[in-house]
Amino acid sequence: MVYHLKVFVFFKKLYQKALVLLFDLMAIPIAWYLAYWFRYNFHPFSVSYSSKALLILGIIQVFCYYQYKVYRGVWRFASMNDLLRIIRAVTVAVLIVFPVLYLCSLLQDIPRSILPLYGVFLIGIWSAARLTRRILYESIYSRLVAAECERVLIIGAGRAGESLARELLKTRHYQPIGFIDDNPLRLGLEIHGVSVLGNLRELCSLTTKHQVDLIFIAIPSAGSVEMRRIVGACEKSAIPFRTLPSFSTLAAGKVEVTALRDVRLEDLLGRDQVYLEWDKIVHSIQGRRIVVTGGGGSIGSELCRQLMALKPASVMIVDNCEFNLYQVQMEFSQKFPDTPFSIALLSVTDFVGIQTCFTQFKPDIVFHAAAFKHVPMLENQSRVAVLNNVIGTQVVAEVSAECGVAKFVLISSDKAVNPTNIMGTTKRVAEIFCQNFNGHVETQFITVRFGNVLGSAGSVVPLFQKQINAGGPVTVTHPDMTRYFMTIPEACQLILQAMVNGQGGEIFVLDMGEPVKIRYLAEQMIKLSGQQPDIDINIVYTGLRPGEKLFEELFHQSEALAPTGHQKLFMAGYRRFDWSELMETFHLLSVACHENHEEEIYILLNSLVPESQVCQQLLLQE
């Protein structure tokens, strides 16, 4: 049955290609005749022995024709690949026929120039036929569909723009009418018959002049600053626009119309593609047993996804939220069926639970992402913040050292620098403990500090989205407030890179790029939803909340930044503490938390982080 089906399919394809095959076969004797005719200066010539040689050549040429699959090309879409197949098939046939004709004693009667001339003429005939068919098809097709096509202007006349234009010319729905490019050397040039019309400053006038329906942004390499400039120009033109994904999500050289999508917030606030030392990261993770605390949260769960893709021996996900653990368990069971993982419903303050879990699991690497991080909420919850962010870090760190963990990575925050809130102060104390603990145990303690993460739980992005969906208003605390932003995957990738680079005791500060105004963030989210700020949805300024400051810092003045082996990572120095005094302070903090002595908590925090403004203010209030 299968054999008969294959025979049927073969003859069906043969029938569909009958005219193509017939033309290509007829072209062989025509090229042979033209070679002789050209060789003898367009005068009559003798065909003695040439018919026998033609028969041999024809058999060899047909064999090469099928060997190099010349027949597979669709004429109306003829491309450079089809030309290369033709050249290979003809060239190989000519090279093979030389010794064959010699062995058959036919070569001596054939002028030496005949075979090369035959090859040139056959390549010309086959290629010209296909090119003519494509030109006629595109000419007729373009006239038939021009009226119903959307007229498209492409921003970017580079490789991606060229590929996109080529794809658009094959579709029924889009007609590329020009390119926009800021390179003055490209002005007036044509790509696939489509001209470079001008630069970005002329976008508005060009869209009006050429009656543009859509704008496609074809610059996958554009960073957030460049993307904001392009999007700003598109918004002024009031023409709908789409973009191609970044190079990290596009296969090399493959740009398809289906890849076009709406501009996202990550395109405007994200940063350049991060290049990681994946070989070192894989070597460090593969075959290791790994614990991720806070693994059910937005950052922790993404970190687990990236870790599990690197084939660790096993992953233990620790979290005190039952629902978060349930979600990651269901997701990872489907996505990573071959990677062993387990979950533990535990608080990091539960010393007995953490100790039992680690003793049984025997981890090699620990990523400590568990933390309370909502700034305004924690301002009146200092005891809970200290218990979870400080004592919890101490518990996990000490148990890790006790169990012989090789590396412990603390995920910290830019709010730990010159903190003005309880959350930042507790994160700074956690940093101090890990940095100083590193010198007393074999475990390497590494701290990674970064700013806001787009879309993470509790961040401003989900809040703005909810407010936009409700019709507004969008609440912004201050028009001049700025923050650093990065995407969740990028943050997790750089955490892995810092883990590889760290040798213990370091604070790695991630290059967060340029800070972005929260007002701009709100405006762009409203625009990306298809509405206009202060017209469709109002922006209301509510004033700074408790513990907030206008701008964040990534390192303290006393922390001299030093470069690392990675362009996105910097290393900050740290302040050493007397170890016995530090341990005594932590003991007193634990006692104050358990006895609920808030004033004592503020005094102890202030002794560890004297630059913390919030502790000083709270003490004055007390």
ROKOL-840495 format. One line per 3 residues: their letters; for each residue x, y, z of C-alpha. Coordinates in pm, 1 decimal. Example, Ala and Ser with C-alpha at 12.3 -4.5 7.8 and 13.67 -1.06 7.14 Angstrom:
<atoms>
AS> 1230.0/-450.0/780.0 | 1367.0/-106.0/714.0
</atoms>
This chain:
<atoms>
MVY> 0.0/0.0/0.0 | 276.7/238.7/94.3 | 467.9/147.6/-224.1
HLK> 165.4/220.4/-445.2 | 112.0/552.5/-265.6 | 472.3/655.2/-331.7
VFV> 435.1/562.2/-701.9 | 113.9/766.6/-722.4 | 277.9/1070.1/-561.9
FFK> 577.4/1038.0/-797.2 | 363.6/1036.4/-1112.1 | 146.9/1320.0/-980.4
KLY> 456.3/1537.0/-929.9 | 584.9/1429.7/-1272.9 | 257.0/1537.5/-1431.9
QKA> 265.2/1875.0/-1257.0 | 623.9/1933.4/-1371.8 | 573.2/1798.3/-1726.9
LVL> 601.0/2134.7/-1906.2 | 901.4/2238.3/-1698.0 | 1080.5/1908.9/-1764.3
LFD> 998.3/1921.0/-2135.4 | 1136.8/2275.4/-2166.2 | 1453.4/2192.9/-1976.9
LMA> 1513.8/1879.6/-2187.0 | 1460.4/2070.4/-2513.3 | 1706.1/2335.3/-2394.2
IPI> 1993.8/2080.8/-2397.0 | 2012.7/2029.2/-2779.6 | 1934.4/2398.1/-2833.0
AWY> 2231.9/2498.8/-2616.9 | 2448.8/2241.0/-2797.5 | 2347.7/2384.3/-3135.1
LAY> 2405.6/2742.8/-3021.9 | 2753.4/2649.0/-2894.4 | 2849.9/2518.6/-3241.2
WFR> 2683.4/2808.6/-3413.6 | 2868.6/3059.5/-3198.2 | 3198.8/2866.6/-3236.1
YNF> 3177.8/2884.3/-3616.1 | 3090.6/3254.3/-3625.2 | 2725.2/3193.2/-3712.4
HPF> 2816.8/2997.1/-4028.1 | 2698.5/2647.4/-4126.9 | 2896.5/2370.3/-3954.9
SVS> 2938.8/1992.3/-3977.9 | 2742.8/1778.5/-3729.4 | 2965.3/1475.2/-3778.8
YSS> 2999.1/1288.6/-3445.5 | 2827.1/1576.5/-3263.0 | 2493.1/1392.0/-3247.4
KAL> 2653.9/1095.3/-3066.7 | 2831.8/1330.1/-2828.9 | 2503.5/1514.8/-2772.0
LIL> 2331.4/1188.1/-2680.6 | 2598.7/1108.5/-2419.2 | 2595.8/1465.0/-2290.6
GII> 2216.0/1462.0/-2269.9 | 2214.4/1146.8/-2054.1 | 2478.2/1290.7/-1818.7
QVF> 2302.0/1628.7/-1808.9 | 1966.9/1471.1/-1717.6 | 2138.6/1274.3/-1438.9
CYY> 2292.7/1594.4/-1295.0 | 1959.7/1774.1/-1343.7 | 1793.1/1529.4/-1107.4
QYK> 2093.5/1496.0/-878.5 | 2093.8/1870.2/-804.8 | 1711.4/1892.3/-801.7
VYR> 1688.5/2173.0/-1057.4 | 1326.8/2071.7/-1124.0 | 1217.9/2149.9/-766.0
GVW> 1228.1/2526.8/-801.6 | 894.7/2706.7/-850.3 | 948.9/2936.3/-1149.2
RFA> 737.5/3226.7/-1030.6 | 945.4/3237.6/-710.5 | 1283.4/3175.0/-877.3
SMN> 1569.3/3287.9/-655.2 | 1944.9/3280.4/-614.3 | 1921.5/2923.2/-482.2
DLL> 1764.8/2810.9/-811.2 | 2045.6/2979.4/-1007.6 | 2308.1/2804.4/-793.1
RII> 2141.8/2466.2/-852.8 | 2143.7/2529.2/-1229.0 | 2511.6/2629.1/-1228.6
RAV> 2608.4/2320.0/-1028.0 | 2409.8/2081.9/-1248.9 | 2554.2/2220.0/-1573.5
TVA> 2912.9/2258.7/-1449.9 | 2931.0/1905.5/-1309.7 | 2779.5/1761.7/-1629.4
VLI> 3040.4/1939.8/-1844.0 | 3324.6/1818.6/-1621.3 | 3200.8/1459.1/-1632.5
VFP> 3142.0/1451.6/-2008.3 | 3502.7/1544.8/-2093.2 | 3658.8/1210.2/-1986.6
VLY> 3356.7/1012.8/-2110.3 | 3384.5/1158.4/-2462.8 | 3758.3/1097.4/-2453.9
LCS> 3708.3/728.7/-2369.2 | 3449.5/701.5/-2649.8 | 3698.6/856.5/-2898.0
LLQ> 3459.5/1143.7/-2967.9 | 3649.2/1428.6/-2809.7 | 3902.5/1472.0/-3091.6
DIP> 3630.3/1580.6/-3333.0 | 3477.0/1836.0/-3099.1 | 3635.8/2181.8/-3070.6
RSI> 3757.7/2243.5/-2712.8 | 3542.5/2555.6/-2679.0 | 3215.4/2375.9/-2754.1
LPL> 3159.0/2225.6/-2409.0 | 3225.5/2551.0/-2213.4 | 3005.1/2740.3/-2461.8
YGV> 2734.9/2476.4/-2423.3 | 2746.5/2522.6/-2045.2 | 2713.2/2900.5/-2073.4
FLI> 2419.0/2879.1/-2315.5 | 2234.3/2613.6/-2111.8 | 2273.8/2811.9/-1789.3
GIW> 2150.6/3119.6/-1974.4 | 1844.6/2944.5/-2123.3 | 1735.9/2775.3/-1801.1
SAA> 1793.6/3090.2/-1589.3 | 1636.4/3333.8/-1838.8 | 1320.1/3125.0/-1861.6
RLT> 1277.5/3118.7/-1486.5 | 1360.4/3487.7/-1446.7 | 1117.0/3585.5/-1723.5
RRI> 842.0/3378.5/-1563.0 | 901.9/3546.4/-1224.9 | 907.2/3897.5/-1374.9
LYE> 584.4/3836.5/-1566.2 | 417.7/3683.1/-1260.6 | 517.4/3968.5/-1029.0
SIY> 420.8/4231.5/-1283.5 | 76.2/4087.8/-1346.7 | 25.2/3989.7/-983.9
SRL> 122.7/4332.2/-851.0 | -126.5/4504.5/-1083.1 | -408.0/4267.9/-982.3
VAA> -359.3/4300.4/-605.2 | -229.0/4658.0/-575.7 | -577.2/4794.5/-518.5
ECE> -650.7/4563.4/-225.1 | -303.0/4569.5/-66.6 | -207.5/4775.0/235.7
RVL> 69.5/5017.3/148.1 | 367.8/4958.3/376.8 | 664.1/5177.4/466.1
IIG> 962.4/4985.2/607.2 | 1192.7/5150.2/861.4 | 1538.4/5002.1/819.4
AGR> 1704.6/4921.5/485.6 | 1946.1/4667.0/628.7 | 1945.6/4290.0/602.6
AGE> 1622.7/4248.0/800.0 | 1451.1/4518.0/591.9 | 1563.2/4354.3/268.3
SLA> 1434.9/4012.8/381.2 | 1106.8/4162.7/494.4 | 1056.0/4347.7/164.7
REL> 1123.1/4024.9/-27.1 | 863.1/3843.4/183.0 | 607.9/4123.2/144.8
LKT> 640.8/4117.3/-233.5 | 524.5/3754.9/-228.1 | 207.3/3823.9/-32.5
RHY> -137.2/3938.4/-141.5 | -191.4/4170.5/152.4 | 102.8/4413.3/163.8
QPI> 274.6/4634.7/-90.3 | 610.2/4781.8/19.0 | 626.2/5132.4/-124.2
GFI> 955.4/5246.7/25.8 | 1221.8/5232.4/295.1 | 1315.4/5478.8/568.1
DDN> 1681.1/5477.3/671.0 | 1903.7/5731.4/846.8 | 2212.2/5625.3/650.8
PLR> 2256.2/5902.6/386.9 | 2451.3/5665.5/159.0 | 2138.3/5453.9/110.1
LGL> 1911.0/5742.2/4.8 | 1774.0/5682.7/-346.2 | 1895.5/5322.1/-365.6
EIH> 1656.2/5041.0/-450.7 | 1612.9/4703.3/-282.1 | 1403.2/4455.5/-480.7
GVS> 1270.3/4752.6/-675.1 | 1167.3/4938.9/-358.0 | 1337.2/5277.4/-306.6
VLG> 1490.3/5427.6/6.9 | 1273.9/5740.0/30.9 | 1427.1/5933.2/321.6
NLR> 1520.5/5937.0/688.5 | 1323.6/5916.6/1011.4 | 1281.2/6294.6/1039.0
ELC> 1082.9/6289.1/713.9 | 851.9/6006.2/824.4 | 536.9/6217.0/870.4
SLT> 562.9/6387.8/531.1 | 647.6/6061.8/351.4 | 352.6/5873.9/499.5
TKH> 119.2/6150.3/378.9 | 280.3/6180.1/36.4 | 274.1/5805.3/-36.9
QVD> -58.9/5731.5/136.8 | 94.8/5478.4/373.3 | -138.9/5239.3/558.7
LIF> 115.9/5061.9/780.4 | 469.3/5110.2/909.5 | 691.8/4807.0/969.6
IAI> 1000.8/4851.6/1187.8 | 1271.9/4615.0/1060.7 | 1564.8/4690.6/1291.7
PSA> 1598.3/4385.9/1522.1 | 1928.2/4519.6/1657.9 | 1775.2/4847.6/1781.7
GSV> 1829.7/4915.2/2150.7 | 1566.5/5068.8/2375.7 | 1688.8/5427.4/2319.7
EMR> 1679.1/5387.5/1941.0 | 1345.2/5209.2/1963.7 | 1194.1/5491.2/2167.3
RIV> 1307.9/5741.0/1901.5 | 1156.1/5533.6/1620.4 | 829.5/5472.3/1805.5
GAC> 805.2/5843.1/1886.8 | 828.9/5926.8/1515.5 | 570.0/5660.6/1429.2
EKS> 330.5/5795.3/1690.2 | 360.2/6146.0/1542.0 | 265.3/6009.8/1199.4
AIP> -54.8/5857.9/1346.5 | -3.5/5548.6/1127.8 | -32.7/5197.8/1281.0
FRT> 307.4/5033.4/1322.5 | 450.0/4687.1/1387.2 | 798.6/4558.3/1457.7
LPS> 1012.4/4251.5/1409.7 | 1135.9/4071.6/1722.1 | 1495.3/4111.9/1838.8
FST> 1775.6/3901.4/1691.2 | 1763.5/3679.6/1999.6 | 1421.4/3550.4/1887.8
LAA> 1474.3/3551.9/1511.3 | 1646.9/3267.8/1333.8 | 1951.2/3399.2/1150.3
GKV> 1857.4/3522.8/804.5 | 1490.3/3426.3/838.3 | 1256.7/3723.0/849.1
EVT> 891.7/3638.1/793.2 | 578.8/3850.6/775.5 | 424.5/3634.6/1047.0
ALR> 703.1/3741.8/1284.0 | 577.9/4100.6/1285.4 | 406.9/4201.2/1608.7
DVR> 296.6/4504.3/1805.4 | 565.4/4703.1/1980.4 | 589.5/4589.3/2341.3
LED> 697.3/4761.1/2656.8 | 1013.6/4548.3/2663.4 | 1115.4/4696.4/2326.3
LLG> 1108.5/5047.9/2473.9 | 1246.2/4978.7/2820.8 | 1447.3/4664.8/2764.7
RDQ> 1810.4/4691.3/2668.5 | 2056.7/4552.5/2417.7 | 2083.6/4177.9/2381.5
VYL> 2289.6/4020.1/2658.9 | 2572.8/3794.8/2547.8 | 2651.7/3531.5/2807.4
EWD> 2929.5/3279.3/2850.2 | 2688.3/2993.0/2809.5 | 2960.5/2730.1/2793.3
KIV> 3079.4/2827.1/3142.7 | 2723.6/2856.9/3273.3 | 2628.4/2511.5/3140.4
HSI> 2945.9/2363.4/3286.8 | 2863.7/2514.8/3628.2 | 2498.8/2398.0/3631.2
QGR> 2499.5/2066.9/3446.7 | 2482.2/1771.9/3680.8 | 2458.4/1991.8/3995.4
RIV> 2192.1/1985.7/4265.5 | 2037.7/2331.0/4297.5 | 1806.0/2502.2/4546.5
VTG> 1608.4/2815.6/4459.1 | 1437.8/2987.5/4752.4 | 1142.8/3203.4/4652.9
GGG> 1122.9/2978.2/4348.4 | 750.5/3036.4/4308.7 | 786.6/3412.1/4256.3
SIG> 827.1/3592.6/3924.6 | 1207.9/3609.5/3935.3 | 1255.8/3280.2/4117.3
SEL> 1033.6/3084.9/3877.8 | 1205.5/3229.8/3568.7 | 1541.6/3144.6/3723.3
CRQ> 1417.0/2786.8/3770.4 | 1308.1/2772.1/3404.7 | 1651.1/2873.1/3284.0
LMA> 1825.5/2639.5/3527.1 | 1614.8/2337.2/3431.8 | 1689.5/2393.0/3064.0
LKP> 2061.9/2352.6/3146.2 | 2021.5/1989.6/3261.6 | 2102.5/2005.2/3635.5
ASV> 2097.0/1682.2/3835.9 | 1795.3/1811.0/4029.1 | 1626.6/2135.6/4137.0
MIV> 1460.5/2200.5/4472.4 | 1206.0/2485.4/4465.6 | 1141.9/2641.0/4807.6
DNC> 855.7/2885.3/4865.3 | 610.4/2971.6/5141.8 | 320.7/3030.1/4899.5
EFN> 118.2/2714.8/4832.8 | -45.9/2851.6/4516.1 | 286.5/2960.6/4359.9
LYQ> 436.9/2617.8/4422.5 | 132.6/2449.1/4270.3 | 162.7/2663.2/3957.2
VQM> 534.2/2598.6/3899.7 | 488.0/2229.0/3973.1 | 220.8/2196.6/3703.5
EFS> 420.8/2401.9/3453.0 | 756.4/2230.9/3504.3 | 604.7/1881.4/3497.5
QKF> 493.8/1952.6/3141.3 | 787.4/2161.6/3016.2 | 1074.8/1966.8/3173.5
PDT> 963.8/1603.3/3209.6 | 1324.4/1479.5/3192.2 | 1466.5/1711.0/3461.2
PFS> 1411.4/1594.7/3821.1 | 1272.6/1861.5/4052.6 | 1096.2/1877.6/4386.5
IAL> 910.4/2140.9/4585.2 | 920.2/2240.7/4951.0 | 647.6/2449.4/5115.7
LSV> 873.9/2629.3/5361.0 | 945.5/2971.3/5504.5 | 1312.3/3067.1/5497.5
TDF> 1277.0/3160.2/5866.0 | 1198.0/2797.7/5953.3 | 1544.1/2682.2/6063.0
VGI> 1443.7/2321.7/6130.3 | 1255.7/2291.1/5801.0 | 1538.2/2445.6/5594.8
QTC> 1800.4/2234.2/5771.8 | 1603.8/1912.5/5715.7 | 1537.4/1999.6/5351.1
FTQ> 1900.1/2086.4/5273.2 | 2041.2/1788.4/5464.5 | 1828.4/1548.8/5262.6
FKP> 1870.6/1722.7/4927.3 | 2246.2/1800.6/4958.3 | 2256.1/2103.9/4722.8
DIV> 2567.2/2220.1/4536.7 | 2438.3/2572.3/4456.3 | 2177.2/2787.6/4632.3
FHA> 2001.2/3086.9/4474.8 | 1836.3/3289.4/4751.0 | 1553.9/3486.4/4587.7
AAF> 1305.2/3471.2/4875.4 | 1226.7/3819.7/5006.5 | 947.5/4058.8/5090.6
KHV> 991.6/4354.5/4855.6 | 680.8/4575.9/4853.8 | 821.8/4907.8/4977.2
PML> 514.1/5095.5/5110.8 | 364.1/4784.5/5273.0 | 681.1/4699.2/5463.4
ENQ> 719.5/5050.0/5606.8 | 478.1/4957.3/5887.1 | 585.3/4593.7/5896.1
SRV> 949.0/4626.5/6001.7 | 942.6/4314.4/6221.6 | 813.5/4094.5/5937.7
AVL> 1058.6/4251.8/5689.8 | 1355.0/4182.1/5921.1 | 1240.2/3828.1/5997.5
NNV> 1205.7/3732.3/5631.5 | 1474.9/3939.2/5458.0 | 1743.5/3937.4/5730.4
IGT> 1692.9/3641.1/5962.6 | 1567.0/3429.8/5672.6 | 1884.6/3504.7/5476.7
QVV> 2096.2/3418.7/5780.9 | 1914.3/3085.8/5824.2 | 1954.1/2980.5/5461.3
AEV> 2316.6/3100.0/5450.5 | 2421.4/2918.2/5767.9 | 2246.4/2596.4/5668.1
SAE> 2407.0/2618.4/5322.0 | 2753.3/2649.4/5475.5 | 2677.5/2364.4/5716.2
CGV> 2572.4/2138.7/5425.4 | 2882.5/2217.4/5217.3 | 2713.3/2420.2/4943.5
AKF> 2972.9/2536.6/4689.2 | 2808.7/2867.7/4592.6 | 2538.7/3078.6/4753.0
VLI> 2392.1/3359.3/4539.4 | 2197.7/3633.7/4718.8 | 1959.9/3824.1/4491.9
SSD> 1954.5/4180.4/4621.4 | 1813.2/4516.5/4510.9 | 1922.4/4866.6/4417.8
KAV> 1705.7/4979.7/4709.4 | 1980.0/4849.4/4939.8 | 2196.4/5148.7/4838.4
NPT> 2147.4/5451.2/5068.2 | 1811.7/5302.7/5170.4 | 1518.5/5529.5/5247.7
NIM> 1284.2/5245.4/5338.3 | 1265.6/4936.2/5556.2 | 1275.2/4701.9/5257.7
GTT> 1601.2/4848.2/5125.1 | 1756.0/4853.8/5471.3 | 1680.9/4485.3/5531.0
KRV> 1826.5/4392.4/5192.0 | 2141.5/4588.0/5274.4 | 2175.7/4403.0/5606.2
AEI> 2134.2/4072.2/5420.6 | 2415.9/4179.7/5187.4 | 2640.4/4268.5/5482.3
FCQ> 2588.6/3928.5/5640.4 | 2664.2/3730.8/5324.8 | 2970.3/3937.0/5233.7
NFN> 3125.9/3899.7/5577.5 | 3017.3/3539.1/5629.6 | 3208.0/3448.2/5312.5
GHV> 3543.9/3481.0/5488.9 | 3452.0/3235.6/5766.8 | 3328.0/2934.6/5568.2
ETQ> 3422.0/2743.7/5253.1 | 3097.5/2829.0/5076.0 | 3137.3/3114.6/4828.4
FIT> 2881.3/3388.7/4895.6 | 2797.6/3605.9/4595.3 | 2558.5/3902.3/4592.0
VRF> 2380.0/4021.1/4277.4 | 2219.2/4366.0/4290.8 | 1984.4/4503.0/4024.9
GNV> 1691.9/4739.9/3978.2 | 1327.6/4699.2/3883.5 | 1219.8/4402.4/3675.9
LGS> 945.1/4450.7/3416.9 | 634.2/4254.1/3501.2 | 759.5/4107.3/3828.5
AGS> 505.6/4051.6/4104.5 | 432.3/4374.6/4287.7 | 598.7/4593.7/4025.7
VVP> 440.4/4903.3/3874.9 | 372.2/4745.1/3533.6 | 90.3/4508.1/3640.4
LFQ> -63.0/4793.7/3843.2 | -61.8/5028.7/3543.9 | -206.7/4756.4/3321.1
KQI> -489.7/4695.4/3565.1 | -564.4/5067.7/3583.8 | -562.0/5098.4/3201.7
NAG> -796.1/4800.2/3165.7 | -1031.9/4968.3/3412.7 | -1034.4/5287.8/3204.8
GPV> -801.3/5486.7/3430.6 | -683.3/5694.3/3585.6 | -320.8/5576.9/3593.2
TVT> -156.6/5686.4/3918.3 | 205.0/5804.5/3914.4 | 364.1/5921.0/4237.2
HPD> 580.1/6199.8/4090.8 | 639.2/6332.7/3734.8 | 1018.5/6325.0/3781.8
MTR> 1050.3/5980.8/3942.0 | 1294.4/5755.9/3754.6 | 1377.7/5386.6/3782.1
YFM> 1611.2/5135.5/3620.8 | 1435.0/4854.5/3434.2 | 1525.4/4517.5/3289.6
TIP> 1326.5/4214.9/3175.3 | 1283.7/3909.1/3397.7 | 1473.1/3672.0/3158.8
EAC> 1764.1/3916.8/3130.8 | 1784.7/3957.1/3508.5 | 1796.7/3579.2/3554.6
QLI> 2057.5/3536.1/3282.9 | 2283.9/3790.4/3448.1 | 2232.7/3620.2/3784.5
LQA> 2367.4/3301.3/3625.7 | 2659.0/3494.2/3474.6 | 2741.3/3648.7/3813.6
MVN> 2731.3/3302.6/3970.7 | 2992.7/3185.0/3720.2 | 3215.5/3492.4/3764.5
GQG> 3193.6/3506.5/4144.3 | 3463.0/3361.6/4366.6 | 3305.0/3467.4/4695.5
GEI> 3252.1/3794.6/4879.5 | 3164.4/4004.6/4575.2 | 2870.0/4232.6/4511.3
FVL> 2787.9/4219.5/4142.5 | 2607.9/4528.1/4015.3 | 2422.9/4477.9/3687.6
DMG> 2456.4/4741.6/3417.4 | 2098.4/4865.9/3412.3 | 2143.1/5112.8/3126.7
EPV> 1971.7/5449.6/3146.2 | 1700.1/5516.5/3405.9 | 1348.0/5569.5/3271.8
KIR> 1087.1/5811.9/3402.4 | 781.8/5638.8/3548.3 | 572.4/5901.8/3373.5
YLA> 712.3/5787.4/3036.6 | 637.7/5426.8/3132.0 | 274.9/5514.8/3205.1
EQM> 238.2/5712.3/2881.2 | 379.9/5431.6/2670.0 | 163.3/5166.5/2830.7
IKL> -144.0/5378.4/2754.9 | -33.1/5431.0/2393.6 | 46.9/5061.3/2346.2
SGQ> -308.5/4984.8/2457.1 | -432.8/5195.3/2163.3 | -533.0/5500.5/2367.2
QPD> -398.1/5848.8/2428.0 | -261.6/5977.1/2761.7 | -468.9/6253.3/2925.0
IDI> -730.3/6219.5/2648.1 | -864.7/5866.8/2673.6 | -697.3/5783.7/3004.6
NIV> -579.4/6040.9/3258.3 | -249.8/6029.1/3445.9 | -283.0/6143.4/3807.9
YTG> 14.5/6232.8/4029.9 | -36.2/6117.9/4388.1 | 289.7/6219.9/4558.7
LRP> 573.1/6005.7/4697.4 | 464.4/5716.9/4917.1 | 636.2/5630.1/5247.6
GEK> 989.6/5505.3/5188.0 | 1004.6/5603.4/4820.9 | 1267.1/5826.8/4661.1
LFE> 1278.0/6000.0/4324.5 | 1568.2/5796.8/4188.4 | 1747.4/5474.6/4273.8
ELF> 2121.4/5413.9/4299.3 | 2303.9/5095.7/4209.2 | 2605.9/5138.2/4436.1
HQS> 2717.6/5335.7/4740.3 | 2985.9/5605.3/4715.6 | 3222.3/5393.5/4925.0
EAL> 3176.6/5093.9/4694.1 | 3435.2/5143.2/4422.7 | 3307.5/4973.5/4106.1
APT> 3551.5/4752.0/3918.3 | 3499.7/4585.3/3578.2 | 3458.1/4209.9/3549.4
GHQ> 3501.7/3969.9/3262.2 | 3151.7/4055.0/3140.5 | 3045.2/4389.6/2994.8
KLF> 2710.0/4392.0/3180.4 | 2854.6/4311.7/3523.2 | 3045.8/4535.4/3761.2
MAG> 3192.3/4442.3/4095.6 | 3146.2/4666.5/4399.2 | 3371.5/4662.9/4703.7
YRR> 3217.6/4601.2/5045.1 | 3265.2/4722.6/5401.5 | 3406.6/4472.4/5648.5
FDW> 3253.4/4430.5/5993.9 | 3395.4/4278.7/6308.7 | 3253.1/3928.3/6286.9
SEL> 3179.2/3878.9/6658.6 | 3004.8/4216.1/6678.4 | 2806.6/4139.0/6363.5
MET> 2691.1/3802.5/6500.8 | 2593.0/3965.2/6828.8 | 2387.8/4227.0/6641.9
FHL> 2211.0/3957.6/6442.1 | 2135.1/3768.1/6760.9 | 1985.4/4081.4/6914.6
LSV> 1783.7/4142.0/6594.7 | 1641.2/3791.4/6618.2 | 1548.4/3841.8/6983.2
ACH> 1391.2/4183.1/6910.3 | 1181.8/4029.3/6631.6 | 1058.7/3742.9/6844.4
ENH> 976.2/3980.4/7132.5 | 829.1/4240.2/6894.3 | 1050.5/4529.5/7012.2
EEE> 1027.2/4762.6/6711.9 | 1239.8/5040.9/6865.2 | 1517.9/4789.0/6929.9
IYI> 1487.6/4672.8/6568.2 | 1535.6/5028.8/6438.3 | 1838.0/5085.7/6666.2
LLN> 2006.4/4764.3/6550.1 | 1932.7/4830.1/6183.1 | 2071.0/5181.7/6219.0
SLV> 2391.0/5045.9/6374.7 | 2446.4/4821.0/6071.8 | 2329.6/5068.5/5805.4
PES> 2399.0/5418.6/5941.5 | 2317.1/5572.7/5600.9 | 1960.2/5440.6/5629.0
QVC> 1743.2/5750.3/5650.2 | 1428.8/5561.8/5744.2 | 1571.3/5417.8/6067.7
QQL> 1683.8/5760.2/6184.5 | 1339.5/5908.3/6110.9 | 1154.7/5625.1/6285.8
LLQ> 1377.6/5655.0/6591.3 | 1301.2/6025.9/6609.1 | 929.9/5950.6/6588.8
E> 962.4/5694.8/6867.3
</atoms>
